[in-house]
Amino acid sequence: MIKKFVLIFAVLVLMGFSQILFGATILVGPYLQYPTQTSITIMWETDQACNSEILYGEKTPLDKKITVEQISRIHEVKLSGLKPETIYYYRVISDCGAYGKVKSKLYSFKTAVKKDSPFTFAVIGDNRTFSWHFHHIAEQIFAERPNFVINVGDVCTNGLKKYEWNLEFFAPAKKLLAYVPVYISIGNHEQNARWYYYYVSYPEPENYYSFDYGNAHFVIIDSNQDLSPQSEQYKWLKADLAKSKATWKFVVHHHPPYSSDLNDYGDTKRGEPSTYGDLNVRQLVPIYEKYGVDIVFCGHIHNYERTLPLKQGKIDLKNGVIYMVVGGGGAELENFAPQRNFFTAKVAKRYHYVLVSIYQKTLKLKTYDITGSLFDYLELSKK
C-alpha cells in the first residue's frame, strides 16, 4: 500500500513539474485500438486541450498525415485505407496553443492479418493493484510480439478514479500498448465508469462487441449486466454466434461460469456450498455449446484455471467448451477449494499470462508465469 501511494505522488508531481517546465505533455499513450485489415484507431491523452495529428507511413520519413482540429484532451484518430497485414510506423502530435506542441516517439503497428495467415494473441486479466507485477508481465508479453492482447477486465482498482487508469494500466504497459492493440472486457472494478468509455474505441455500445481476426471470431460480453434469456446481450450473443462461420470461436467476459475458487461463490473452506462459478453468466453456456465456441476466457478470480471440455455439465472431449480463468495479471492472488472439481484440467496460484497461436485448423495455447516458466500447454486441432 505504501508503494502505491509513493507511485501516485510521483506521478502527480511529475505531471505538475512537466507542465511548468516543458509545457504540454502526453499523459497517456499513445495506444492502439481495434485493428482491421484496412484500419486502426490510435488514442492518447494530453494534459491540455489540443488538436490531434498523426504522421504515419510504411517507412521513414513518414509520408502520410491526418489532422483533427477538434480540441480535446483524450484523442481518438482512426487511420483508414491501410493495407492488410502490413507494418506501419507512426508518431502522434498535438498542438496545444500557448502550451506548445507535444509529440510522441516513433512507434509502429501491424494491420490485421489475412484470413488464412497465422497469428498469435495474448490473454491477461485482473492486472489491478500491484502495477509492478503487471509491468513485468506486460514486458514479457511484448517480448513475444503478439498480434493483439485481450484483457478479461479489472484493469484498475476503482474505475471511478481517473488516475488509477494510468497508474495501474496505461503506465505499466506503456510500451506494449503503443505497439500492440488491446481489447478489454469490462470488469466489476471498472464500475461502468465514464473513463472506460472515454479510454476505449470499440464498436457500440463498447461494453460488449465482437470482431473477426484471421480465421477466428471473438465476442466480448459485459458480465456485470443481466444475462438472462430475456436480456439484450443474451439475444445479441445468440444472433452474433449463429451468423459466424469462423473456424475458431472465442468468448471473453470477466466473470467465470466455472471456477474452483475458495470462497467467491460459496465458502468451500468453511463448509458453505459452492456454485462453482457465476450463475448469471452460466446462463450463456447453452449458447456456447450450440454454436461451437472453442474457448471462453474469464477473470475475476485471481488465479489460473483451465477446465476440461464441458457440455451440458459433463465432460465431452469431442464437443465440449473449454473455460479458462486468466486472473493473474497483478491483483492479490486467491486460493482454490481444498478438493479438486470434476471439471478441472489445471489450476495454479501464480501471476501469469496466456499465449494463443493459431494457424488454420491448429491452435496452440501456452501459459507462462511471471518468471517466464511455462506451466500449462494445450493443443487443439480441427478436421
MIKOL-607840 format. One record per residue: residue in one letter; z, y, x of N, C-alpha, C in turn. Coordinates in steps of 0.05 Angstrom, whole numbers, plus 5000, padded with zeros to 4 digits. Each point is the difference from the previous one (the first is absolute). Example, Ala and Ser with C-alpha at 12.3 -4.5 7.8 and 13.67 -1.06 7.14 Angstrom:
2
R res   nw   nv   nu  caw  cav  cau   cw   cv   cu
R   A 5156 4886 5264 5000 5024 4982 5000 5024 5018
R   S 4986 5021 4993 5001 5024 5016 5014 5022 4985
end
This chain:
383
R res   nw   nv   nu  caw  cav  cau   cw   cv   cu
R   M 5000 4976 5017 5000 5024 4983 5000 5025 5017
R   I 5015 5000 5022 5001 5023 5019 4972 5005 5011
R   K 4987 4978 5008 4973 5003 5012 4981 5013 4980
R   K 5003 4993 4974 4983 5011 4980 5004 5030 4997
R   F 5024 5009 5000 5006 5029 4998 4990 5015 5024
R   V 5003 4988 5023 4990 5012 5025 4970 5004 4999
R   L 4986 4979 4990 4971 5002 4997 4991 5021 4980
R   I 5015 5002 4978 4994 5021 4980 5003 5027 5012
R   F 5022 5004 5014 5006 5026 5012 4978 5007 5021
R   A 4992 4981 5016 4980 5005 5020 4973 5007 4988
R   V 4993 4986 4978 4974 5006 4987 5001 5028 4988
R   L 5022 5008 4987 5002 5027 4988 4999 5021 5021
R   V 5014 4996 5022 5001 5020 5022 4973 5004 5012
R   L 4986 4977 5005 4973 5002 5012 4981 5014 4982
R   M 5002 4994 4974 4983 5013 4980 5004 5030 5001
R   G 5025 5009 5001 5006 5028 5000 4990 5014 5025
R   F 5006 4988 5023 4992 5013 5026 4970 5000 5003
R   S 4987 4979 4991 4971 4999 5003 4986 5022 4985
R   Q 5011 5006 4976 4988 5022 4984 5005 5027 5013
R   I 5024 5004 5011 5006 5026 5013 4984 5004 5026
R   L 4998 4979 5016 4987 5002 5026 4970 4996 5000
R   F 4991 4983 4983 4972 4992 5002 4984 5005 4974
R   G 5012 5011 4980 4986 5005 4975 4999 4975 4983
R   A 4979 4996 4984 4998 4977 4982 4999 4974 5015
R   T 5009 4979 4987 5000 4974 5012 4994 4978 4979
R   I 4991 4977 5010 4995 4977 4982 5027 4985 4998
R   L 5010 4998 4976 5026 4986 4996 4996 4970 4997
R   V 4979 4992 4985 4995 4972 4994 4971 4994 5005
R   G 4995 4978 5013 4972 4990 5004 4986 5012 5024
R   P 4974 4997 4999 4983 4991 4978 5003 4969 4996
R   Y 4994 4992 4975 5001 4971 4994 4977 4993 4981
R   L 4994 4975 4998 4976 4990 4986 5006 4987 4974
R   Q 4984 5004 4980 5004 4989 4974 4973 4989 4988
R   Y 5002 4978 4986 4979 4989 4983 4972 5000 5013
R   P 4996 4983 5019 4973 4997 5012 4982 4983 4983
R   T 4975 5008 4998 4979 4983 4989 4978 4997 5021
R   Q 4978 4987 4993 4979 4997 5019 4986 5027 5006
R   T 5003 5019 4982 4985 5026 5004 5018 5024 4999
R   S 5027 4996 4998 5017 5024 4998 5028 4993 5010
R   I 5016 5021 5004 5028 4998 5007 5013 5027 4994
R   T 5026 4999 4994 5015 5025 4996 5020 5004 5023
R   I 5000 5025 5010 5018 5007 5022 5020 5021 4990
R   M 5026 4996 5005 5021 5017 4990 5017 5010 5023
R   W 5012 5023 4997 5020 5011 5018 5015 5022 4987
R   E 5023 5007 5012 5017 5022 4988 5006 5020 5022
R   T 4997 5026 4993 5007 5022 5018 5025 5014 4989
R   D 5014 5014 5018 5024 5014 4992 4994 5027 4986
R   Q 4975 5008 5000 4991 5024 4986 4977 4993 4982
R   A 4994 5017 4980 4977 4997 4983 4975 5007 5016
R   C 4982 4981 5002 4976 5004 5017 4976 4988 4986
R   N 4976 5005 5011 4977 4986 4990 4998 4973 5014
R   S 4979 4984 4993 4998 4973 5011 4972 4997 5012
R   E 4999 4990 5024 4974 4996 5013 5001 4974 5017
R   I 4979 4985 4999 4998 4976 5016 4973 5000 5016
R   L 5002 4996 5026 4977 4995 5016 4999 4970 5005
R   Y 4976 4989 4997 4997 4971 5003 4972 4992 5009
R   G 4997 4976 5009 4974 4990 5009 5003 4973 5013
R   E 4977 4987 5006 5000 4974 5012 5005 5001 5030
R   K 4999 5024 5012 5005 5004 5028 5008 5029 5004
R   T 5010 5006 5024 5007 5027 5007 4977 5012 5016
R   P 4995 5026 4998 5014 5019 4983 4995 4994 4970
R   L 5020 5006 4984 4998 4994 4971 4979 5018 4987
R   D 4981 4988 4986 4978 5016 4990 5000 5005 4970
R   K 5021 4991 4986 5002 5005 4971 5026 5014 4993
R   K 4999 5016 4979 5023 5016 4992 5002 5002 4970
R   I 5024 4998 4990 5004 5006 4971 5025 5018 4998
R   T 4997 5022 4985 5021 5020 4997 5007 5003 4970
R   V 5026 5000 4995 5010 5006 4973 5016 5026 5001
R   E 4990 5020 4987 5012 5027 5002 5026 5002 4984
R   Q 5005 4982 4982 5024 5001 4983 5025 4999 5018
R   I 5018 5019 4996 5024 5002 5017 5021 4980 4990
R   S 5011 4984 5019 5019 4980 4993 5017 4993 5024
R   R 5022 4987 4996 5016 4988 5022 4994 4971 5003
R   I 4996 4985 4978 4992 4972 5002 4970 4999 4996
R   H 4986 4991 5020 4971 5000 5001 4989 4973 4995
R   E 4980 4999 4983 4987 4975 4992 4969 5004 5000
R   V 4987 4988 5019 4971 5005 5003 4986 4973 5000
R   K 4980 4996 4983 4985 4976 4999 4974 5003 5015
R   L 4994 4982 5018 4975 4999 5014 4982 4979 4986
R   S 4976 5008 4993 4981 4983 4986 4974 4997 5015
R   G 4983 4982 4991 4974 4997 5014 5002 4987 5027
R   L 5021 4984 5004 5004 4986 5026 4985 4974 5000
R   K 4998 4988 5024 4987 4974 5003 5021 4978 4998
R   P 4993 4977 4989 5019 4978 4998 5007 4989 5028
R   E 5025 4991 5002 5009 4986 5024 4993 5016 5026
R   T 5006 5026 4999 4992 5017 5022 5025 5016 5010
R   I 5002 5004 5026 5021 5016 5012 4993 5029 5000
R   Y 5018 5017 4990 4997 5029 5001 5024 5012 5014
R   Y 4995 5022 5014 5021 5016 5012 5005 5025 4983
R   Y 5025 5009 5000 5006 5023 4984 5023 5017 5011
R   R 5000 5025 4992 5021 5019 5006 5005 5018 4976
R   V 5025 5004 4992 5005 5018 4977 5009 5027 5011
R   I 4992 5021 4985 5005 5027 5008 5009 5016 4975
R   S 5020 5017 5002 5008 5017 4978 5002 5029 5010
R   D 4987 5018 4986 5002 5029 5006 5022 5011 4982
R   C 5022 5009 5012 5024 5008 4985 5004 5030 5001
R   G 4978 5015 5002 5001 5029 4999 5016 5012 5022
R   A 5021 5015 4993 5017 5014 5020 5014 4980 5018
R   Y 5004 4976 4991 5013 4979 5016 4982 4986 5019
R   G 4974 5008 5000 4981 4988 5018 4988 4974 4991
R   K 4984 4988 5018 4987 4975 4995 5016 4977 5012
R   V 4999 4978 4987 5013 4976 5011 4981 4977 4999
R   K 4999 4983 5020 4981 4978 5000 5014 4975 5011
R   S 4990 4977 4992 5011 4975 5009 4986 4990 5025
R   K 5010 4979 5011 4986 4986 5022 4975 4987 4988
R   L 4984 4988 5018 4977 4985 4991 5009 4971 4993
R   Y 4993 4992 4976 5006 4973 4991 4974 4986 4991
R   S 5003 4976 4990 4976 4985 4990 5008 4982 4977
R   F 4980 4992 4985 5003 4981 4978 4975 4983 4998
R   K 5003 4978 4985 4977 4983 4995 4997 4996 4970
R   T 4976 5004 4990 4995 4996 4971 5002 4970 4993
R   A 5003 4995 4974 5004 4972 4991 4977 4982 5009
R   V 5007 4975 5005 4980 4981 5010 4981 4991 4977
R   K 4978 4988 5008 4981 4989 4981 5013 4975 4987
R   K 4988 4991 4979 5012 4979 4984 5005 4974 5015
R   D 4981 4993 5018 5003 4974 5014 5011 5003 5028
R   S 5010 5023 5007 5012 5004 5027 5029 4992 5001
R   P 5010 4991 5023 5028 4994 5003 5017 5026 5000
R   F 5025 4998 4991 5018 5023 5001 5028 4990 5001
R   T 5018 5018 5008 5029 4994 5003 5016 5022 4988
R   F 5021 4993 4985 5018 5021 4990 5029 4991 5006
R   A 5017 5020 5002 5028 4996 5005 5016 5006 4974
R   V 5023 4986 4997 5017 5004 4977 5029 5006 5011
R   I 5012 5020 4989 5027 5008 5008 5014 5011 4975
R   G 5026 5001 5000 5014 5012 4978 5029 5007 5006
R   D 5012 5016 4982 5028 5008 5003 5006 5011 5028
R   N 4984 5018 5009 5003 5011 5027 5021 5023 5001
R   R 5012 5006 4977 5019 5022 4999 5025 4995 5017
R   T 5015 5021 5003 5027 5000 5011 5000 5001 5031
R   F 4992 4978 5013 5002 4999 5029 4972 5005 5012
R   S 4993 5026 5003 4973 5007 5007 4992 4990 5028
R   W 5020 4996 5018 4993 4990 5026 4989 4971 4999
R   H 5010 4984 4981 4989 4973 4996 4972 5002 4990
R   F 4995 5017 4981 4974 5004 4988 4980 5010 5021
R   H 5009 5019 5017 4982 5010 5021 4991 4977 5019
R   H 5019 4983 5007 4993 4978 5018 4980 4981 4987
R   I 5004 4994 4975 4982 4982 4986 4973 5013 4996
R   A 5000 5026 4993 4974 5015 4997 4984 4999 5026
R   E 5014 5002 5023 4986 4999 5025 4988 4972 5004
R   Q 5014 4979 4992 4990 4973 5003 4976 4996 4982
R   I 5001 5010 4975 4978 4998 4982 4975 5014 5011
R   F 5004 5024 5010 4977 5014 5011 4987 4985 5024
R   A 5017 4987 5016 4989 4984 5022 4982 4979 4991
R   E 5003 4991 4975 4982 4979 4989 4974 5012 4989
R   R 4999 5026 4997 4976 5014 4990 4990 4989 4973
R   P 5017 4999 4980 4991 4990 4973 4981 5020 4987
R   N 4985 4991 4981 4982 5018 4985 5015 5018 4981
R   F 5022 4990 4989 5017 5017 4984 5028 4987 4998
R   V 5018 5015 4988 5028 4991 4997 5008 5002 4971
R   I 5014 4980 4991 5012 5000 4973 5030 5003 5003
R   N 5012 5019 4986 5029 5003 5000 5010 4994 4972
R   V 5019 4980 4998 5009 4991 4973 5022 5018 4988
R   G 5005 5023 5012 5018 5019 4988 5027 5004 5013
R   D 5014 5020 4990 5025 5010 5012 4994 5011 5028
R   V 4982 5020 5001 4993 5011 5026 5020 5021 5009
R   C 5018 5009 4982 5021 5018 5008 5025 4994 4982
R   T 5023 5009 5008 5025 4994 4986 5002 5014 4973
R   N 4992 5025 5000 5001 5015 4975 4975 5017 4997
R   G 4982 4991 4983 4974 5013 4997 5002 5028 4990
R   L 5023 5008 4989 5003 5028 4990 5005 5019 5022
R   K 5008 4990 5024 5005 5017 5023 4976 5001 5018
R   K 4987 5023 5000 4974 5003 5013 5002 4992 5030
R   Y 5021 5009 5014 5001 4995 5029 5001 4971 5007
R   E 5009 4983 4981 5002 4971 5006 4973 4987 5002
R   W 4980 5011 4986 4973 4989 5002 4990 5002 5029
R   N 5005 5022 5012 4991 5003 5028 5019 4985 5019
R   L 5026 5003 4996 5019 4988 5018 4998 4970 5001
R   E 4996 4987 4977 5001 4971 4999 4973 4986 4997
R   F 4979 5015 4995 4974 4988 4996 4979 5012 5018
R   F 4993 5025 4995 4978 5012 5015 5004 5003 5030
R   A 5023 5010 5008 5006 5005 5028 5002 4974 5016
R   P 5015 4979 4991 5001 4976 5016 4974 4985 5003
R   A 4981 5004 4980 4975 4986 5001 4976 5019 5005
R   K 5005 5022 5012 4980 5021 5003 4974 4990 5013
R   K 5002 4986 5022 4976 4990 5013 4985 4980 4982
R   L 5014 4982 4989 4988 4979 4983 4985 5013 4977
R   L 5013 5019 4986 4989 5011 4976 4976 5019 5006
R   A 4999 5010 5024 4977 5018 5008 4975 4984 5005
R   Y 5002 4974 5006 4977 4984 5006 4994 4978 4979
R   V 5021 4993 4985 4997 4977 4981 5009 5009 4972
R   P 4983 4996 4980 5007 5007 4972 5023 4984 4990
R   V 5016 5011 4982 5023 4986 4988 4999 5002 4970
R   Y 5006 4977 4987 5003 4998 4971 5030 4995 4994
R   I 5011 5016 4983 5029 4997 4993 5003 4990 4971
R   S 5017 4980 4997 5008 4992 4973 5028 5013 4995
R   I 5002 5017 4981 5023 5017 4996 5025 4982 4995
R   G 5022 5006 5015 5025 4986 4997 5020 5015 4983
R   N 5023 4988 4996 5021 5013 4984 5012 5024 5015
R   H 5001 4999 5027 5012 5022 5015 4982 5025 5000
R   E 4975 4997 4994 4982 5023 4997 5008 5016 4975
R   Q 5013 4988 4981 5010 5012 4976 4978 5015 4984
R   N 4976 4990 5003 4977 5012 4985 4999 5030 5005
R   A 5009 5009 5024 5002 5028 5006 4972 5013 5003
R   R 4999 5026 4995 4975 5014 5003 4988 4998 5028
R   W 5018 4996 5020 4990 4999 5027 4982 4976 5005
R   Y 5005 4978 4986 4983 4977 5002 4971 5008 4992
R   Y 4998 5013 4978 4973 5008 4990 4987 5022 5016
R   Y 5017 5017 5013 4989 5020 5017 4989 4988 5027
R   Y 5014 4979 5009 4994 4990 5027 4980 4977 5000
R   V 4991 4990 4977 4981 4978 4999 4974 5009 4986
R   S 4979 4985 5006 4974 5005 4987 4988 4973 4992
R   Y 5006 4991 4977 4990 4974 4989 4987 5005 4973
R   P 4986 4981 4990 4989 5003 4973 5022 5005 4979
R   E 4994 5016 4980 5019 5006 4979 5008 4975 4986
R   P 5026 4998 4992 5021 5020 5001 5016 5000 5026
R   E 4991 4986 5020 5011 4999 5028 5024 4983 5003
R   N 5016 4996 4980 5023 4981 5003 4991 4971 4995
R   Y 4977 4996 4988 4987 4974 4999 4970 5004 5001
R   Y 4986 4982 5014 4971 5004 5005 4990 4974 5013
R   S 4974 4998 5004 4989 4977 5014 4976 5009 5017
R   F 4993 4983 5019 4977 5006 5017 4989 4974 5012
R   D 4975 5001 5008 4987 4978 5015 4998 5007 5029
R   Y 5003 4980 5016 4996 5003 5029 4988 4974 5010
R   G 4977 5002 5013 4986 4975 5009 4995 4982 4976
R   N 5008 4975 5002 4996 4981 4978 5026 4996 4984
R   A 5018 5019 5001 5026 4998 4987 5005 5022 4980
R   H 5016 4993 4980 5009 5020 4980 5030 5003 5001
R   F 5009 5025 5001 5028 5006 5002 5009 5016 4975
R   V 5023 4992 4989 5011 5014 4977 5028 5010 5006
R   I 5005 5025 4996 5027 5012 5006 5013 5006 4973
R   I 5024 4989 4996 5014 5003 4975 5026 5016 5004
R   D 5008 5016 4980 5025 5014 5000 5021 4983 4986
R   S 5016 4985 5014 5019 4982 4988 5026 5013 4992
R   N 5001 5027 5002 5023 5015 4990 4997 5004 4970
R   Q 4976 4996 4989 4994 5005 4972 5001 4974 4984
R   D 4999 5003 4974 4999 4978 4981 4975 4984 5005
R   L 5002 4973 5003 4978 4983 5005 4997 4978 4979
R   S 5010 5006 4976 4998 4981 4978 4971 4998 4991
R   P 4993 4979 4985 4973 4997 4990 4989 5024 4984
R   Q 5019 5016 4989 4991 5023 4984 4996 5025 5018
R   S 5007 4999 5025 4999 5023 5017 4972 5006 5009
R   E 4996 5025 5008 4974 5010 5009 4991 4985 5026
R   Q 5019 4997 5019 4993 4987 5025 4992 4971 4996
R   Y 5015 4986 4983 4994 4972 4994 4971 4997 4991
R   K 4992 5016 4980 4973 4999 4989 4979 5008 5021
R   W 5007 5020 5016 4981 5010 5020 4997 4978 5022
R   L 5022 4988 5009 4998 4979 5020 4983 4977 4991
R   K 5004 4991 4976 4985 4977 4989 4970 5006 5000
R   A 4993 5024 4991 4971 5008 5000 4989 5003 5028
R   D 5016 5011 5018 4991 5005 5027 4994 4973 5015
R   L 5019 4981 4998 4996 4975 5014 4978 4983 4987
R   A 4997 5003 4973 4980 4984 4986 4972 5007 5009
R   K 4995 5025 5007 4973 5008 5007 4994 4997 5030
R   S 5020 4994 5016 4996 4998 5029 4987 4973 5007
R   K 4979 5001 5016 4987 4975 5010 5005 4996 5030
R   A 5020 5014 5010 5006 4999 5029 5008 4972 5009
R   T 4995 4993 5025 5007 4974 5010 5031 4998 5002
R   W 5013 5021 5008 5029 5001 5003 5012 5021 4982
R   K 5023 4993 4988 5013 5019 4982 5029 5003 5009
R   F 5009 5025 5002 5028 5005 5008 5012 5021 4980
R   V 5026 4996 4995 5014 5020 4984 5024 5009 5016
R   V 5007 5026 4997 5022 5012 5015 5018 5015 4981
R   H 5025 4994 5001 5020 5017 4985 5027 4997 5014
R   H 5018 5018 4994 5025 5002 5015 5019 4977 4994
R   H 5004 4994 4975 5020 4980 4993 4989 4972 4999
R   P 5015 4980 5010 4989 4973 5002 5005 4983 4975
R   P 4980 4986 4990 5005 4982 4978 5016 4975 5008
R   Y 4999 4993 5026 5015 4978 5010 5014 5008 5026
R   S 5026 4994 5002 5015 5008 5023 5025 4982 5003
R   S 5007 4994 5025 5024 4984 5006 5022 5018 5011
R   D 5000 5025 4992 5020 5019 5010 5029 4992 4992
R   L 5019 5011 5014 5028 4993 4995 5011 5011 4974
R   N 4996 5026 4995 5014 5012 4977 4985 5022 4985
R   D 4974 5002 5003 4986 5021 4985 4995 4992 4971
R   Y 4994 4975 4995 4994 4990 4974 5021 4980 4990
R   G 5025 5005 5006 5022 4982 4995 5014 4994 5026
R   D 5026 4998 4999 5016 4996 5025 5003 4970 5006
R   T 4983 4989 5016 5000 4972 5006 5024 4991 5017
R   K 5011 5019 5014 5023 4993 5017 5026 4998 4984
R   R 5002 5016 4978 5024 5000 4984 4997 4983 4974
R   G 4979 4986 4998 4997 4982 4977 4987 5012 4976
R   E 4989 5024 5002 4986 5012 4978 4971 4990 4999
R   P 4990 4989 4979 4973 4988 4999 4979 5021 5007
R   S 4979 4991 5014 4979 5017 5009 4975 4995 4984
R   T 4984 5022 4996 4974 4997 4988 4979 4995 5021
R   Y 5007 5001 5025 4982 4994 5023 4975 5017 4999
R   G 5004 5025 4993 4978 5019 5000 5002 5019 4977
R   D 4982 5020 4999 5000 5021 4980 4986 4990 4975
R   L 5014 5000 4978 4989 4990 4974 4979 5018 4988
R   N 5002 5026 5005 4980 5019 4990 4973 4993 5012
R   V 4999 4998 5026 4974 4995 5013 4991 4971 4997
R   R 5018 4982 4995 4992 4972 4996 4983 4997 4975
R   Q 5000 5020 4982 4983 4999 4976 4970 5001 5008
R   L 4994 5009 5024 4973 5001 5009 4989 4974 5012
R   V 5018 4982 5006 4993 4975 5013 4978 4985 4986
R   P 5001 4997 4973 4978 4985 4987 4972 5013 5004
R   I 4999 5026 5004 4975 5013 5006 4990 4993 5027
R   Y 5019 4999 5020 4992 4992 5027 4989 4972 5000
R   E 5013 4983 4986 4992 4972 4999 4973 4996 4986
R   K 4995 5015 4979 4975 4997 4985 4976 5010 5015
R   Y 5004 5022 5015 4976 5013 5013 4999 4995 5030
R   G 5014 4980 5010 4996 4990 5027 5010 5019 5022
R   V 5023 5013 4996 5011 5016 5021 5010 4981 5023
R   D 4994 5007 5024 5007 4983 5023 5029 5006 5010
R   I 5006 5025 5005 5026 5008 5011 5010 5025 4986
R   V 5025 5001 4994 5014 5024 4989 5019 5009 5021
R   F 4997 5025 5009 5018 5012 5021 5020 5018 4986
R   C 5026 4996 5007 5021 5016 4988 5020 5009 5022
R   G 5020 5014 4991 5021 5010 5018 5027 4999 4986
R   H 5014 5022 5001 5026 5005 4987 5023 4985 5012
R   I 4996 4974 5006 5020 4985 5014 4994 5002 5030
R   H 5021 5008 5015 4995 5007 5028 5002 4975 5018
R   N 4980 4983 4996 4997 4977 5017 4972 4990 4997
R   Y 4995 4976 5010 4973 4988 4998 5001 4973 4985
R   E 4982 4997 4981 4998 4974 4987 4972 4995 4991
R   R 4991 4975 5005 4974 4991 4990 5005 4976 4982
R   T 4989 5000 4976 5003 4977 4983 4978 4980 5004
R   L 5004 4975 4991 4979 4981 4997 4982 5010 4977
R   P 4975 4990 4998 4984 5008 4977 5012 4991 4974
R   L 5002 5019 4981 5014 4995 4974 4981 5003 4977
R   K 5003 4983 4980 4986 5003 4975 5017 4989 4978
R   Q 5004 5016 4979 5017 4992 4977 5028 4991 5009
R   G 5010 5013 5020 5027 4995 5009 5003 4975 5017
R   K 4978 4988 5009 5001 4976 5016 4982 5003 5024
R   I 5005 4982 5020 4983 5001 5024 4972 4989 4993
R   D 4980 5015 5007 4972 4991 4996 4985 5009 5025
R   L 4997 4981 5019 4988 5006 5025 4970 5007 4998
R   K 4987 4992 4979 4972 5005 4997 4994 5025 4985
R   N 5014 5006 4979 4993 5022 4982 5023 5021 4998
R   G 5021 4997 5015 5023 5019 4997 4996 5026 5014
R   V 5017 5019 4993 5001 5027 5012 5023 5001 5020
R   I 4995 5012 5023 5020 5004 5020 5013 5028 4997
R   Y 5027 5001 5001 5014 5025 4997 5015 5005 5027
R   M 4997 5025 5009 5012 5007 5026 5017 5025 4998
R   V 5025 4998 5009 5017 5024 5003 4998 5009 5029
R   V 4990 5025 5003 4996 5012 5026 5016 5025 5001
R   G 5027 4997 5002 5018 5023 4997 5015 5007 5025
R   G 4989 4993 5023 5015 5004 5025 4989 5022 5018
R   G 4993 5023 4987 4987 5022 5015 5019 5020 5013
R   G 5026 4999 4993 5019 5019 5012 5026 5003 4986
R   A 5001 4993 4974 5026 5002 4985 5019 4978 5009
R   E 5026 5003 4993 5020 4981 5008 4992 4972 4990
R   L 5002 4980 5016 4992 4973 4993 5019 4987 4980
R   E 4990 4984 4983 5016 4986 4980 4998 4970 5005
R   N 5019 4985 4987 5001 4971 5005 4989 4985 4976
R   F 4999 4973 5004 4990 4982 4980 5022 4985 4986
R   A 4993 4988 4977 5019 4982 4987 5008 4977 5018
R   P 5024 4989 4997 5009 4979 5018 4983 4975 4999
R   Q 4987 4994 4977 4985 4976 4996 4970 5006 4999
R   R 4984 4983 5010 4971 5003 5000 4989 4996 4972
R   N 4980 5017 4992 4987 4998 4975 4976 4981 5002
R   F 4992 4989 4977 4977 4981 5000 4974 5013 5008
R   F 4998 5026 4994 4974 5013 5005 4997 5011 5029
R   T 5021 4998 5016 5000 5013 5026 4984 4985 5021
R   A 4982 5014 5013 4985 4989 5023 5012 5009 5026
R   K 5008 5026 5001 5011 5012 5025 5017 5024 4993
R   V 5024 5002 5012 5017 5024 4997 5008 5008 5028
R   A 5005 5026 5003 5009 5011 5026 5014 5027 4996
R   K 5022 5003 5012 5015 5026 5000 4993 5015 5025
R   R 4977 5013 5000 4990 5014 5024 4984 5025 4991
R   Y 5000 5020 5018 4981 5022 4996 4972 4989 5008
R   H 4980 5006 4984 4975 4986 5004 4976 5015 4987
R   Y 4976 4990 5005 4976 5008 4986 4981 4976 4999
R   V 4981 5002 4981 4981 4978 4996 4972 5010 5007
R   L 4984 4982 5012 4973 5006 5007 4982 4979 4987
R   V 4981 5009 4983 4982 4982 4986 4971 5005 5009
R   S 4987 4979 5010 4972 5002 5009 4983 4983 4982
R   I 4978 5011 4990 4982 4987 4982 4971 5000 5011
R   Y 4988 4976 5000 4971 4998 5006 4988 4981 4980
R   Q 4984 5011 4982 4987 4984 4979 5021 4984 4984
R   K 5000 4974 5002 5018 4984 4983 5024 4989 5016
R   T 5007 5013 5022 5023 4992 5015 5020 5023 5004
R   L 5025 4994 4995 5021 5020 5002 5021 4990 5020
R   K 5008 5017 5019 5021 4993 5018 5022 5022 4999
R   L 5024 4991 4994 5023 5018 4997 5021 4994 5021
R   K 5007 5021 5015 5020 4998 5021 5023 5020 4995
R   T 5024 4992 5004 5023 5018 4997 5015 5002 5026
R   Y 5005 5025 5009 5013 5006 5025 5026 5015 4995
R   D 5020 4994 5017 5024 5016 4998 4999 5024 5018
R   I 5021 5016 5001 5000 5026 5014 4997 4996 5030
R   T 5006 4976 5010 4997 4994 5029 4971 4992 5007
R   G 4983 4996 4979 4973 4991 5005 4997 4970 4998
R   S 5022 4986 4993 4999 4970 4998 4988 4991 4974
R   L 4981 4982 5001 4988 4988 4976 5019 4980 4989
R   F 5007 5003 4974 5019 4981 4988 4990 4987 4974
R   D 4977 5008 4991 4988 4986 4977 4970 5002 5001
R   Y 4987 4978 4991 4971 4999 5001 4990 4985 4975
R   L 4978 5010 4989 4988 4987 4977 4969 5003 5002
R   E 4986 4978 4994 4971 5001 4999 4991 4989 4973
R   L 4982 5015 4987 4988 4992 4975 4970 4999 5002
R   S 4988 4980 4988 4971 4998 5000 4990 4995 4972
R   K 4976 5010 4994 4987 4995 4974 4973 4986 5004
R   K 4992 4984 4981 4975 4986 5002 4977 5019 4995
end
